[in-house]
Amino acid sequence: MSLNFEIEAETRQDVGKGASRRLRKADKVPAIIYGAGKPPQSLVIDQNIMLRNLEQEAFYSHILTVKVDGKPQKAVLKAVQRHPFKAQIMHIDLLRTSAKQKLRMHVPLHFLGEDVAPGIKEGGLLSHTLIEAEIECLPADLPEFLEVDVSELELNGLVHLSEIKLPKGVAIPALAQGEEYDQVVASIHLQKLVIEDEEGEEGEEGEVGEVGEVGEADEAGEAEDAE
């Protein structure tokens, strides 16, 4: 089911660190929206609504409708600054989108077929080297996520960026820079087991095979007033 995220925002009149602190105490988030050939706008967004939105994975890779003083603008989330230990958002960066202008976004990777992968059945462990990938596409082609099929991955096998099946109109910019940028996305290897001697000292590492056996040896969008 297609999701439709709408954000209610107001134009921010006062700026500066002091003003930002007052907004946060009032459960508001200072934000900025920029791009698409238009001047940046300082905004105010409800803190609690944004916290709920950010709990959804799709929110990070979706075209959002940002209603600024009631007038809608299309945008994507570009940056979130969070408090180091409180459940509080310090600042939000939003990038306007243009239907004819490609954008670069990081989208999550969803791994399929782990339960039937031959390498897993042989006792291997699937390692996710990347959990997201940067893509380039027009806003209309922006996928919510990319699927990585590991159903045929053997023990000691690797999956690279170039092996991800991309939707129409979507590209991975890194691949255009050469083979050395074709990163490993996932791999299956035997688990490492540290063997201790009788005195409790660590011995040599071995590889875990079957259960009970030991085998052989991841434009101006900066927050101008964030703290």
C-alpha positions in Angstrom: 0.0 0.0 0.0 1.3 3.4 -1.0 1.9 5.7 2.0 1.2 9.5 1.9 3.1 11.5 4.5 2.0 15.1 5.1 3.8 17.5 7.4 2.1 20.6 8.7 4.7 23.4 9.1 4.7 27.1 9.8 7.1 29.8 8.7 9.5 30.5 11.4 9.8 34.2 12.3 12.6 34.3 14.9 15.9 32.5 14.5 19.0 32.0 16.6 20.0 29.6 19.4 17.8 31.2 22.0 14.8 31.0 19.8 15.5 27.4 18.9 15.7 26.5 22.6 12.3 28.1 23.2 10.8 26.2 20.3 12.1 22.9 21.6 10.7 23.6 25.1 7.3 24.2 23.5 7.6 20.7 21.7 8.4 22.3 18.4 11.2 21.5 15.9 13.2 24.1 14.1 13.6 23.1 10.4 14.6 24.4 7.0 13.3 23.6 3.5 15.5 24.4 0.5 16.2 23.5 -3.1 14.3 23.4 -6.5 15.6 26.8 -7.3 13.7 28.5 -4.5 15.1 30.4 -1.5 15.4 28.5 1.8 12.6 28.8 4.3 13.0 28.5 8.1 10.1 26.4 9.5 8.5 25.2 12.7 7.2 21.6 12.9 5.4 19.8 15.8 7.9 17.7 17.7 5.6 14.8 18.6 4.3 14.3 15.1 7.8 14.2 13.7 8.9 11.6 16.3 6.0 9.4 15.2 6.9 9.9 11.5 10.5 9.0 12.1 9.6 5.7 13.7 8.5 4.6 10.2 11.2 3.3 7.8 9.3 4.6 4.7 9.4 8.2 6.0 13.2 8.4 5.2 12.8 7.5 1.5 9.5 8.9 0.6 8.3 12.0 -1.2 6.7 14.1 1.5 4.0 16.8 1.3 5.1 19.7 3.4 2.3 22.2 4.0 4.0 25.5 4.8 1.3 27.8 6.1 -1.2 25.6 4.3 0.5 25.7 1.0 1.9 22.2 -0.1 5.4 21.6 -1.3 7.0 18.3 -2.3 10.2 17.4 -0.4 12.3 14.6 1.0 14.0 14.3 4.3 17.7 15.1 4.0 19.0 15.3 7.6 17.8 14.8 11.1 19.7 16.1 14.1 18.7 14.4 17.4 19.5 15.1 21.0 22.4 12.8 22.2 20.3 11.1 24.9 16.8 12.6 25.0 13.9 11.5 22.7 14.0 14.9 21.0 14.7 16.2 17.5 17.0 19.2 17.4 16.6 20.1 13.7 15.2 18.9 10.4 16.5 19.5 6.9 14.0 19.1 4.0 14.9 19.2 0.3 12.3 20.3 -2.2 11.9 18.1 -5.2 11.3 18.9 -8.8 9.6 16.4 -11.1 12.3 16.9 -13.8 15.3 17.0 -11.5 17.0 13.8 -10.3 17.8 13.5 -6.7 20.2 11.3 -4.6 18.8 9.5 -1.6 19.8 6.7 0.7 17.3 3.9 0.8 17.2 0.9 3.1 18.1 -2.6 1.9 15.7 -5.5 2.5 17.3 -9.0 2.4 15.3 -11.9 1.0 15.8 -15.6 1.0 18.0 -15.9 4.0 16.1 -18.9 5.3 16.8 -20.9 2.1 20.3 -19.8 1.3 22.6 -22.8 0.8 25.4 -21.2 2.9 23.0 -20.7 5.9 21.9 -24.4 5.7 25.6 -25.4 5.9 25.9 -23.5 9.2 27.0 -20.1 7.9 26.0 -16.7 9.2 24.7 -13.9 7.0 26.5 -10.6 7.5 25.0 -7.4 6.3 27.9 -5.2 5.3 25.5 -2.4 4.1 22.0 -1.7 5.4 21.3 1.1 2.9 22.5 2.3 -0.5 22.7 5.6 -2.2 20.6 5.8 -5.4 19.8 8.4 -8.1 16.4 8.8 -9.8 13.6 11.2 -10.5 11.2 11.8 -7.6 8.5 9.7 -9.4 10.8 6.7 -9.5 12.0 6.8 -5.8 11.7 3.4 -4.3 10.8 2.8 -0.7 13.6 0.2 -0.4 15.8 -2.1 -2.5 15.6 -5.9 -2.3 18.7 -8.0 -2.0 18.2 -11.6 -2.9 20.5 -14.0 -1.0 18.5 -17.1 -1.6 21.2 -18.7 -3.7 24.2 -17.5 -1.7 26.7 -20.2 -1.0 29.1 -20.5 2.0 31.8 -17.8 1.7 29.7 -16.2 -1.1 29.3 -12.4 -1.5 26.7 -10.1 -2.9 27.8 -6.8 -4.4 26.0 -3.5 -5.2 26.1 -4.4 -8.9 24.0 -7.5 -8.2 21.0 -5.7 -6.8 18.1 -5.7 -9.2 17.1 -2.0 -9.6 13.7 -0.7 -10.4 13.2 1.2 -13.7 14.7 4.6 -13.7 16.9 4.0 -10.6 20.7 3.9 -10.6 23.5 3.5 -8.0 25.9 6.4 -8.7 28.9 4.7 -7.0 29.0 2.0 -9.7 29.8 4.6 -12.3 33.0 5.4 -10.5 34.6 2.0 -11.2 34.8 -1.6 -10.0 36.5 -0.6 -6.8 33.3 1.1 -5.7 31.2 -2.0 -6.2 30.9 -2.6 -2.4 30.0 -5.9 -0.8 26.5 -5.8 0.5 26.2 -9.2 2.2 28.2 -12.3 2.8 27.9 -15.8 4.4 30.7 -17.2 6.4 31.2 -19.6 9.2 31.1 -18.1 12.7 34.3 -17.5 14.6 34.7 -19.3 17.9 37.3 -18.3 20.5 38.6 -21.4 22.4 39.7 -20.9 26.0 42.3 -23.1 27.8 41.9 -24.5 31.3 43.3 -21.3 32.9 40.7 -19.2 31.1 43.1 -17.6 28.7 42.0 -17.1 25.1 43.3 -19.6 22.7 43.2 -19.8 18.9 40.2 -18.9 16.9 38.3 -21.6 15.0 35.4 -21.6 12.6 32.1 -23.0 13.7 30.8 -25.7 11.4 27.8 -27.7 12.3 26.4 -27.5 15.8 28.9 -28.8 18.3 31.8 -29.0 15.8 34.7 -26.7 15.2 36.0 -26.5 11.6 39.3 -25.2 10.3 41.0 -22.5 11.0 27.8 -1.6 7.6 23.0 22.8 -1.1 22.5 24.4 2.1 20.8 22.0 4.2 22.9 22.4 7.4 21.1 23.3 10.6 22.0 26.9 10.9 20.9 27.1 14.5 21.5 23.6 15.8 23.4 23.1 19.0 
